[in-house]
Each structure stands twice: as structure tokens, then as C-alpha cells.
């Protein structure tokens, strides 16, 4: 199962961590893993493009973690929330139709890097 932990600080999403394998098909052929990767990867690209200071992220085989800079400006936070809440909506929609393969949880830890 792919698990995506969406990290909140109060009402704002400040990061996320996606890990695991859906198990629908072998690695490289799994449509659910590809869906999660596309949604989270696009969110990361959006954050990199639209924030004054890029997010902090790590990517390895099977997982991606991303967190907003601690000193994020108010305008950047507003842009980040548009991107991240859209990411969350897409992931929750995917989970709703495929709960066997995808789990979206809400976390409260501020730092997502291991």
C-alpha cells in the first residue's frame, strides 16, 4: 500500500511524505503508484516554480518527502496552500476509489525528513 502522510502545522499543510508500493502490479508497472507519483511530483514542481525559496525535499526509491521552508513568506504560504490542498484533494480522490492500494493520512509533525 502507498501511504501519503500530509503534514499540517495548524491549518496549513507544511509538507508531505509518500512511501510504499501499492502492490497492484510489479514495480514500474503499477498504475496506483504512478498516480501517486504524478500527483506528488507535480506538487513538488509547482512549489519549486512558485515559491521564492524552494521546498526541502528528498527522493529515493519508493518514497518522496517534501517540506516547506521554515522561513516561508506569507505570499509564498498562500501559493503553497493552493498547490498542496489541490495535491491532497487529488490523493484523497484516488484513495476513495482505490482504498486497497492508497492511504492518505494527516500528520502533525512539522519535519518530514528522516
Buried (B, 14 or more C-beta within 10 A) or exposed (E): BBBBBBBBBEEBBBBBBBBBBBBBEEEEEBEBBBBBBEBBBBBBEBBEEBBEEBBBBEEEEEBBBBBBBEEBEEEBBEBBBEBBBBBBEBBEBBBEEBEEBBBBEEBEEEEBEE
